[in-house]
Amino acid sequence: MTLTVEGAARSTRAAEVRPAGAVRLEGVSRTFTTRTGPREVLGGVDLDIRAGEIVAVVGPSGCGKSTLLRLVGGLDRPTGGRIAIDDAEVSATDERTAVAFQEPRLLPWRTIAQNVALGLPRDAKTREGRTAGRDRVAELLQLVGLEHAADQRPGEVSGGMAQRASLARALARNPGVLLLDEPFGALDALTRLRMHDLLLDIHAAQPTTIILVTHDVEEALYLADRVLLLRSLHGSAPAAPKSAARVAALGSSAGIGAIGAAAPGAVARTHAVHEAPHRAGGSVARVVTVPGARPRDRADRTLADLRAGLLEGLGVPTHHQRSTEH
């Protein structure tokens, strides 16, 4: 399936799209009660996400990635701290957000179009709302390339098509912040790559803010403006960068500090990215800014260096020889 940005933009021209939301997390923590006592999963998370930005969240299992997503969406409440979208505090099941999960979670007895319609705002139940809702569903099906499958049921389409329907359903409510919890993790490798480009086409047509949880470092670097690396508060800390690590053109001084010092004579581009200081002992290990405009060259040497640095931060040996050109 091929979808151009121009075609995607035309398909959504008539829709009332909510402006992208700016997200702020201040000292956010989440502690759960267990049989053995309180267990802190997230702690001291400070982060500003600009409106329209794509931020990927990576980290070891159990470090609170999905918990962070649920907190931003109002599906859970923080134990401490504050979360706001456009300076207004997040409320329970906040309607400014929408979530897409790893599994499409489509209702098997409904058609693809009917499943997408489930994501429409509540006012779609009025007569005017129903008319606008049908138009919105048609626009979204065109956006994700499923207009030909509108009357099919989930069991009659491929996994990639079902995931596209899940994305369309999440977009149906015009979210200011789109929350993606490993949305491509259950897809085969080639379909996953195509879904990456589809997501970028969708973002170009409807530049909402996106927070993406993923275990795939390459996926994070291909899609995101910044990558947030979380650490487990109960396991071993992420490995420190090797002293010989060298990454040129990281895109931000914060990225250089995160991955390793540049070699003498290397020139690194910097951008104005202002982060709150990460709290000692908190969940945020590093924030890395990814350079270059999207879509990015998957074979780019800078991205390979960034990938190696993030994997080292996750404690995964890469045996990667970093670039040495000056």
Wavefront OBJ file of the C-alpha trace (Angstrom):
o trace
v 0.000 0.000 0.000
v 1.360 3.377 -1.070
v -0.019 6.620 0.298
v 1.351 10.034 -0.586
v 1.355 12.892 1.897
v -0.609 14.990 -0.624
v -3.305 12.336 -0.898
v -3.465 11.980 2.873
v -3.832 15.723 3.270
v -6.680 15.844 0.734
v -8.519 13.071 2.549
v -8.591 15.056 5.802
v -9.146 18.558 4.440
v -12.810 18.619 5.406
v -12.324 17.193 8.887
v -12.150 19.339 11.989
v -8.822 18.216 13.388
v -7.968 19.113 16.971
v -4.707 21.086 17.217
v -1.721 19.099 18.440
v -1.280 19.313 22.199
v 1.845 20.230 24.150
v 2.450 17.792 27.028
v 4.222 18.639 30.280
v 5.215 16.145 32.977
v 6.470 17.574 36.264
v 7.892 15.273 38.913
v 5.604 12.419 37.855
v 5.736 9.209 39.868
v 3.593 6.094 40.120
v 3.697 3.631 42.983
v 1.635 0.456 43.109
v 0.591 -1.481 46.208
v 1.752 -5.088 46.144
v 1.622 -7.967 48.585
v 5.182 -7.183 49.612
v 4.580 -3.460 50.012
v 4.709 -0.325 47.855
v 6.548 -0.638 44.539
v 7.561 2.498 42.666
v 7.468 1.953 38.899
v 8.011 5.555 37.788
v 9.757 8.324 39.649
v 10.854 11.896 39.060
v 9.788 12.177 35.422
v 10.183 15.728 34.084
v 9.576 16.252 30.370
v 8.194 18.856 27.991
v 6.838 17.552 24.676
v 6.213 20.174 22.029
v 2.941 20.274 20.092
v 3.263 18.087 16.993
v 6.422 16.345 18.224
v 6.956 12.576 18.014
v 8.618 11.178 21.143
v 9.563 7.511 21.384
v 9.903 5.816 24.774
v 12.279 2.871 25.138
v 13.584 0.973 28.134
v 13.811 -2.464 29.739
v 10.685 -4.436 30.574
v 9.045 -3.239 33.757
v 10.526 0.275 33.669
v 7.123 1.966 33.347
v 6.815 2.705 29.614
v 3.181 1.654 29.299
v 2.421 3.107 32.720
v 3.689 6.474 31.489
v 1.418 6.224 28.452
v -1.606 5.403 30.613
v -0.890 8.370 32.866
v -0.740 10.810 29.941
v -4.027 9.408 28.612
v -5.799 9.742 31.953
v -6.278 5.971 32.183
v -4.379 6.009 35.484
v -3.490 8.667 38.025
v 0.063 9.531 39.127
v 0.975 8.999 42.737
v 2.894 12.251 42.650
v 3.567 15.116 40.278
v 1.482 16.723 37.547
v 0.644 15.985 33.891
v -0.861 18.683 31.681
v -1.825 19.064 28.037
v -1.739 22.682 26.883
v -1.417 23.742 30.547
v -4.689 22.013 31.505
v -4.256 19.054 33.845
v -5.033 15.620 32.404
v -8.375 14.222 33.559
v -9.723 10.670 33.710
v -9.919 9.109 30.217
v -8.937 12.479 28.796
v -10.754 13.108 25.509
v -7.808 15.075 24.166
v -5.923 11.789 23.854
v -6.442 8.491 22.028
v -4.640 5.152 22.356
v -3.682 2.439 19.865
v -2.314 -0.824 21.239
v -0.101 -3.628 19.984
v -3.165 -5.727 19.196
v -5.799 -4.052 16.979
v -8.620 -5.047 19.376
v -11.287 -4.801 16.688
v -14.784 -6.186 17.326
v -15.020 -9.267 15.068
v -18.767 -8.927 14.404
v -18.452 -5.340 13.130
v -17.122 -4.194 9.768
v -13.875 -2.242 9.460
v -15.868 0.978 8.990
v -18.014 0.233 12.037
v -14.916 -0.452 14.135
v -13.390 2.876 13.094
v -16.678 4.620 13.955
v -16.364 3.387 17.542
v -13.641 5.981 18.039
v -15.838 8.939 17.073
v -16.524 11.645 19.680
v -19.690 11.390 21.742
v -21.504 14.086 19.751
v -21.540 11.702 16.781
v -24.787 10.278 18.224
v -26.779 13.342 17.131
v -28.226 13.508 13.588
v -25.673 16.108 12.521
v -22.993 14.204 14.340
v -23.858 10.958 12.575
v -23.569 12.605 9.178
v -20.233 14.180 10.098
v -19.175 10.861 11.615
v -19.810 8.942 8.386
v -17.776 11.520 6.489
v -14.999 11.316 9.062
v -14.857 7.513 8.881
v -14.671 7.642 5.082
v -11.845 10.188 5.259
v -9.903 8.088 7.761
v -10.329 4.899 5.734
v -8.896 6.763 2.755
v -6.104 8.134 4.919
v -4.963 4.645 5.947
v -5.697 3.069 2.569
v -8.650 0.914 3.650
v -11.552 2.420 1.718
v -11.795 -0.809 -0.303
v -12.127 -2.870 2.913
v -14.781 -0.748 4.640
v -17.407 -3.517 4.595
v -15.085 -6.384 5.463
v -14.803 -7.825 8.942
v -11.551 -8.118 10.949
v -11.250 -11.857 10.230
v -11.240 -11.130 6.507
v -8.260 -8.732 6.474
v -4.537 -9.077 7.151
v -2.819 -8.141 10.394
v -1.378 -5.002 8.843
v -4.816 -3.928 7.599
v -6.309 -4.549 11.034
v -3.600 -2.392 12.614
v -4.321 0.374 10.108
v -7.973 0.196 11.154
v -6.881 0.493 14.785
v -4.922 3.654 13.956
v -7.910 5.085 12.091
v -10.155 4.373 15.104
v -7.729 6.187 17.403
v -7.681 9.189 15.044
v -11.483 9.272 14.773
v -11.838 11.377 17.912
v -9.371 13.985 16.570
v -6.872 13.608 19.429
v -4.428 16.348 20.297
v -2.120 13.611 21.623
v -1.918 10.137 20.055
v -0.576 7.430 22.375
v 0.866 4.342 20.681
v 1.723 1.317 22.834
v 3.963 -0.921 20.687
v 1.489 -0.617 17.790
v 3.634 -2.552 15.307
v 5.107 -5.167 17.626
v 2.863 -8.012 16.427
v 3.487 -7.398 12.702
v 6.004 -9.113 10.459
v 9.181 -7.188 9.636
v 8.204 -5.962 6.158
v 4.705 -4.892 7.205
v 6.219 -3.078 10.178
v 8.480 -1.039 7.877
v 5.508 -0.086 5.696
v 3.531 0.917 8.784
v 6.373 3.231 9.816
v 5.994 5.180 6.575
v 2.201 5.151 6.893
v 2.467 6.663 10.369
v 4.704 9.423 9.020
v 2.192 10.084 6.223
v -0.589 10.306 8.806
v 1.484 12.658 10.939
v 2.176 14.870 7.924
v -1.555 15.043 7.153
v -2.635 15.433 10.786
v 0.403 16.625 12.768
v -0.800 15.543 16.182
v 1.588 14.989 19.072
v 2.633 11.329 19.259
v 4.094 9.396 22.180
v 5.260 5.988 20.981
v 6.263 3.142 23.292
v 8.482 0.608 21.546
v 11.096 -2.064 22.197
v 12.547 -1.463 18.732
v 15.388 1.067 18.889
v 15.582 1.340 15.094
v 11.868 2.106 14.970
v 12.320 4.825 17.580
v 15.175 6.467 15.679
v 13.361 6.310 12.324
v 10.114 7.843 13.590
v 10.860 10.104 16.532
v 12.135 13.629 17.026
v 13.451 12.541 20.426
v 13.965 9.227 22.175
v 13.308 8.938 25.906
v 15.294 6.151 27.567
v 13.796 4.972 30.849
v 15.630 2.973 33.484
v 14.214 0.382 35.825
v 14.028 1.638 39.411
v 14.474 -1.910 40.701
v 16.985 -3.493 38.327
v 20.463 -2.650 37.212
v 20.975 0.850 35.875
v 21.547 1.391 32.160
v 25.136 0.851 31.198
v 27.297 3.959 31.157
v 28.556 5.006 27.736
v 32.026 3.727 26.912
v 34.674 6.409 27.247
v 35.743 5.859 23.631
v 32.212 6.323 22.312
v 31.994 8.821 19.498
v 28.846 10.099 17.851
v 29.070 12.947 15.351
v 26.083 15.126 14.435
v 23.832 13.944 17.256
v 21.540 16.897 16.825
v 21.709 18.162 20.424
v 24.250 18.667 23.155
v 21.986 16.593 25.386
v 22.382 13.729 22.926
v 26.159 14.010 23.034
v 26.129 13.766 26.781
v 23.779 10.823 26.601
v 25.771 8.665 24.240
v 29.359 9.751 24.539
v 31.766 12.607 23.985
v 32.594 13.625 20.443
v 36.098 12.929 19.269
v 38.521 15.867 19.019
v 37.880 17.798 15.829
v 34.416 16.323 15.285
v 31.648 18.818 14.657
v 28.236 18.108 16.146
v 25.123 20.007 15.112
v 23.076 21.371 17.971
v 19.469 22.399 18.222
v 17.695 24.373 20.913
v 16.216 21.561 22.986
v 15.629 22.547 26.591
v 15.125 19.700 29.024
v 14.468 19.901 32.743
v 17.391 18.348 34.623
v 16.813 14.646 35.126
v 16.352 13.854 38.785
v 19.012 11.716 40.379
v 17.620 8.235 40.852
v 14.587 8.999 38.688
v 13.171 6.986 35.815
v 14.585 9.092 32.974
v 18.059 7.878 32.046
v 18.573 9.939 28.875
v 16.802 12.019 26.259
v 18.352 11.823 22.797
v 17.434 14.175 19.948
v 17.446 12.476 16.545
v 18.921 14.597 13.731
v 17.640 14.867 10.191
v 14.285 15.377 8.536
v 11.847 12.492 8.123
v 11.683 10.143 6.322
v 15.238 9.299 7.343
v 17.773 7.112 5.587
v 17.687 3.845 7.511
v 21.319 3.204 6.513
v 22.555 6.575 7.789
v 25.770 6.173 9.783
v 24.698 8.690 12.410
v 21.564 6.681 13.160
v 23.687 3.534 13.421
v 25.863 5.269 16.015
v 22.806 6.460 17.929
v 21.339 2.964 17.813
v 24.541 1.502 19.255
v 24.556 4.080 22.037
v 20.948 3.441 23.002
v 21.473 -0.325 22.968
v 24.499 0.121 25.225
v 22.266 2.174 27.499
v 19.909 -0.797 27.598
v 22.787 -3.084 28.496
v 22.906 -4.787 25.079
v 26.407 -5.254 23.599
v 26.482 -4.196 19.947
v 30.116 -4.778 18.872
v 29.553 -1.649 16.797
v 32.475 0.263 15.329
v 31.485 3.924 15.448
v 32.297 6.288 12.607
v 35.735 7.915 12.838
v 35.671 10.451 9.997
v 36.279 14.042 11.111
l 1 2 3 4 5 6 7 8 9 10 11 12 13 14 15 16 17 18 19 20 21 22 23 24 25 26 27 28 29 30 31 32 33 34 35 36 37 38 39 40 41 42 43 44 45 46 47 48 49 50 51 52 53 54 55 56 57 58 59 60 61 62 63 64 65 66 67 68 69 70 71 72 73 74 75 76 77 78 79 80 81 82 83 84 85 86 87 88 89 90 91 92 93 94 95 96 97 98 99 100 101 102 103 104 105 106 107 108 109 110 111 112 113 114 115 116 117 118 119 120 121 122 123 124 125 126 127 128 129 130 131 132 133 134 135 136 137 138 139 140 141 142 143 144 145 146 147 148 149 150 151 152 153 154 155 156 157 158 159 160 161 162 163 164 165 166 167 168 169 170 171 172 173 174 175 176 177 178 179 180 181 182 183 184 185 186 187 188 189 190 191 192 193 194 195 196 197 198 199 200 201 202 203 204 205 206 207 208 209 210 211 212 213 214 215 216 217 218 219 220 221 222 223 224 225 226 227 228 229 230 231 232 233 234 235 236 237 238 239 240 241 242 243 244 245 246 247 248 249 250 251 252 253 254 255 256 257 258 259 260 261 262 263 264 265 266 267 268 269 270 271 272 273 274 275 276 277 278 279 280 281 282 283 284 285 286 287 288 289 290 291 292 293 294 295 296 297 298 299 300 301 302 303 304 305 306 307 308 309 310 311 312 313 314 315 316 317 318 319 320 321 322 323 324 325 326
